Amino acid sequence: KTYLATAAGLFFLREKMVERIILVRPVVEAGENLGFLPGDLKEKIDPYLRPLFDAIYDMLEPRIFHELVENEVIEIAPLAYMRGRTLNKAFVILDEAQNTTIDQMKMFLTRTGNDTKLVITGDITQIDLPVGKKSGLIHASEIFEGREDGMKMSFCRFTAEDVSRAEIVKKILEAYDRYENS
């Protein structure tokens, strides 16, 4: 999911269909508490964005990526700092959206502006929100999936068959599916 979204963003940028790419993730730990992280904001947020960086490094030289970041063509934005913005002429990737709250997802969706593409990725089988908090991704799919009122919004669901990582990952996912369905 992340790899495809990143490849699409780079394609849109290269073809001048957008002027910038914005990489966004909620800052939610995967079942562990990492405690206080030293450093500036970039150093604190980098570990959460590493999967996006890894995908980009597969497609661009790190030097070019860093130049694009330095020139603000690629922006790294924690979800918490998106409020109040209007994003025009951008390709915005919200990764790990299963870990957004309902309020965060609403806030994110309403940041879109003219000539902007929002790509939202997430896996609802891997939600790391506190117990009792509903995923904003699940909630958004309940609201928007299947609408035919002119909104250009679509949902794509992947299965283990779509996994492009190592073959073992497919087998792991299939084993979990069998277990959960038995």
Contacts in CASP RR format, 6 or more apart in sequence:
PFRMAT RR
TARGET T0000
AUTHOR 0000-0000-0000
METHOD contacts of the structure
MODEL  1
KTYLATAAGLFFLREKMVERIILVRPVVEAGENLGFLPGDLKEKIDPYLR
PLFDAIYDMLEPRIFHELVENEVIEIAPLAYMRGRTLNKAFVILDEAQNT
TIDQMKMFLTRTGNDTKLVITGDITQIDLPVGKKSGLIHASEIFEGREDG
MKMSFCRFTAEDVSRAEIVKKILEAYDRYENS
1 95 0 8 1.000
1 121 0 8 1.000
1 122 0 8 1.000
1 123 0 8 1.000
1 158 0 8 1.000
2 51 0 8 1.000
2 52 0 8 1.000
2 55 0 8 1.000
2 93 0 8 1.000
2 95 0 8 1.000
2 121 0 8 1.000
3 55 0 8 1.000
3 58 0 8 1.000
3 164 0 8 1.000
5 93 0 8 1.000
5 95 0 8 1.000
5 119 0 8 1.000
5 121 0 8 1.000
6 52 0 8 1.000
6 55 0 8 1.000
6 56 0 8 1.000
6 59 0 8 1.000
6 93 0 8 1.000
7 55 0 8 1.000
7 59 0 8 1.000
8 91 0 8 1.000
8 119 0 8 1.000
9 18 0 8 1.000
9 21 0 8 1.000
9 91 0 8 1.000
9 93 0 8 1.000
9 117 0 8 1.000
9 119 0 8 1.000
10 21 0 8 1.000
10 56 0 8 1.000
10 59 0 8 1.000
10 60 0 8 1.000
12 18 0 8 1.000
12 21 0 8 1.000
12 91 0 8 1.000
12 117 0 8 1.000
13 19 0 8 1.000
13 20 0 8 1.000
13 21 0 8 1.000
13 73 0 8 1.000
13 91 0 8 1.000
17 91 0 8 1.000
18 89 0 8 1.000
18 90 0 8 1.000
18 91 0 8 1.000
18 115 0 8 1.000
18 116 0 8 1.000
18 117 0 8 1.000
19 73 0 8 1.000
19 89 0 8 1.000
19 90 0 8 1.000
20 72 0 8 1.000
20 73 0 8 1.000
20 74 0 8 1.000
20 75 0 8 1.000
20 89 0 8 1.000
20 90 0 8 1.000
20 91 0 8 1.000
21 68 0 8 1.000
21 73 0 8 1.000
21 74 0 8 1.000
21 75 0 8 1.000
21 90 0 8 1.000
21 91 0 8 1.000
21 92 0 8 1.000
21 93 0 8 1.000
22 74 0 8 1.000
22 75 0 8 1.000
22 77 0 8 1.000
22 87 0 8 1.000
22 90 0 8 1.000
22 91 0 8 1.000
22 92 0 8 1.000
22 93 0 8 1.000
23 49 0 8 1.000
23 52 0 8 1.000
23 74 0 8 1.000
23 75 0 8 1.000
23 76 0 8 1.000
23 77 0 8 1.000
23 93 0 8 1.000
23 95 0 8 1.000
24 77 0 8 1.000
24 78 0 8 1.000
24 79 0 8 1.000
24 82 0 8 1.000
24 92 0 8 1.000
24 93 0 8 1.000
24 94 0 8 1.000
24 95 0 8 1.000
24 108 0 8 1.000
25 45 0 8 1.000
25 48 0 8 1.000
25 49 0 8 1.000
25 52 0 8 1.000
25 78 0 8 1.000
25 79 0 8 1.000
25 94 0 8 1.000
25 95 0 8 1.000
25 96 0 8 1.000
26 78 0 8 1.000
26 79 0 8 1.000
26 80 0 8 1.000
26 96 0 8 1.000
26 97 0 8 1.000
26 99 0 8 1.000
26 100 0 8 1.000
26 104 0 8 1.000
27 45 0 8 1.000
27 48 0 8 1.000
27 78 0 8 1.000
27 79 0 8 1.000
27 80 0 8 1.000
28 96 0 8 1.000
28 99 0 8 1.000
28 128 0 8 1.000
28 129 0 8 1.000
29 128 0 8 1.000
30 126 0 8 1.000
30 128 0 8 1.000
31 128 0 8 1.000
37 43 0 8 1.000
37 44 0 8 1.000
37 47 0 8 1.000
41 78 0 8 1.000
42 76 0 8 1.000
45 76 0 8 1.000
45 78 0 8 1.000
46 53 0 8 1.000
46 76 0 8 1.000
48 78 0 8 1.000
49 76 0 8 1.000
49 95 0 8 1.000
51 95 0 8 1.000
52 93 0 8 1.000
52 95 0 8 1.000
53 65 0 8 1.000
56 65 0 8 1.000
56 74 0 8 1.000
57 65 0 8 1.000
60 68 0 8 1.000
65 74 0 8 1.000
68 74 0 8 1.000
69 75 0 8 1.000
69 76 0 8 1.000
79 94 0 8 1.000
79 100 0 8 1.000
79 104 0 8 1.000
79 108 0 8 1.000
82 107 0 8 1.000
82 108 0 8 1.000
82 111 0 8 1.000
83 107 0 8 1.000
84 111 0 8 1.000
85 111 0 8 1.000
86 111 0 8 1.000
86 112 0 8 1.000
86 113 0 8 1.000
87 111 0 8 1.000
87 112 0 8 1.000
87 113 0 8 1.000
87 116 0 8 1.000
88 113 0 8 1.000
88 114 0 8 1.000
88 115 0 8 1.000
88 116 0 8 1.000
89 114 0 8 1.000
89 115 0 8 1.000
89 116 0 8 1.000
90 115 0 8 1.000
90 116 0 8 1.000
90 117 0 8 1.000
91 116 0 8 1.000
91 117 0 8 1.000
91 119 0 8 1.000
92 111 0 8 1.000
92 112 0 8 1.000
92 116 0 8 1.000
92 117 0 8 1.000
92 118 0 8 1.000
92 119 0 8 1.000
93 119 0 8 1.000
93 120 0 8 1.000
93 121 0 8 1.000
94 100 0 8 1.000
94 108 0 8 1.000
94 118 0 8 1.000
94 119 0 8 1.000
94 120 0 8 1.000
94 121 0 8 1.000
95 121 0 8 1.000
95 122 0 8 1.000
96 121 0 8 1.000
96 122 0 8 1.000
97 105 0 8 1.000
97 120 0 8 1.000
97 121 0 8 1.000
97 122 0 8 1.000
97 135 0 8 1.000
97 136 0 8 1.000
97 137 0 8 1.000
98 122 0 8 1.000
98 123 0 8 1.000
98 124 0 8 1.000
98 126 0 8 1.000
98 127 0 8 1.000
98 128 0 8 1.000
98 135 0 8 1.000
98 136 0 8 1.000
98 137 0 8 1.000
98 138 0 8 1.000
99 127 0 8 1.000
99 128 0 8 1.000
99 129 0 8 1.000
99 135 0 8 1.000
100 108 0 8 1.000
100 135 0 8 1.000
100 136 0 8 1.000
100 137 0 8 1.000
101 129 0 8 1.000
101 133 0 8 1.000
101 134 0 8 1.000
101 135 0 8 1.000
101 136 0 8 1.000
102 134 0 8 1.000
102 136 0 8 1.000
102 139 0 8 1.000
104 136 0 8 1.000
105 136 0 8 1.000
105 137 0 8 1.000
105 139 0 8 1.000
105 140 0 8 1.000
108 118 0 8 1.000
108 120 0 8 1.000
109 118 0 8 1.000
109 140 0 8 1.000
112 118 0 8 1.000
120 137 0 8 1.000
120 140 0 8 1.000
122 137 0 8 1.000
124 135 0 8 1.000
124 137 0 8 1.000
124 138 0 8 1.000
125 176 0 8 1.000
127 135 0 8 1.000
129 135 0 8 1.000
141 155 0 8 1.000
144 151 0 8 1.000
144 153 0 8 1.000
144 155 0 8 1.000
145 155 0 8 1.000
146 155 0 8 1.000
147 153 0 8 1.000
160 170 0 8 1.000
160 173 0 8 1.000
160 174 0 8 1.000
160 177 0 8 1.000
161 170 0 8 1.000
163 169 0 8 1.000
163 170 0 8 1.000
163 173 0 8 1.000
END
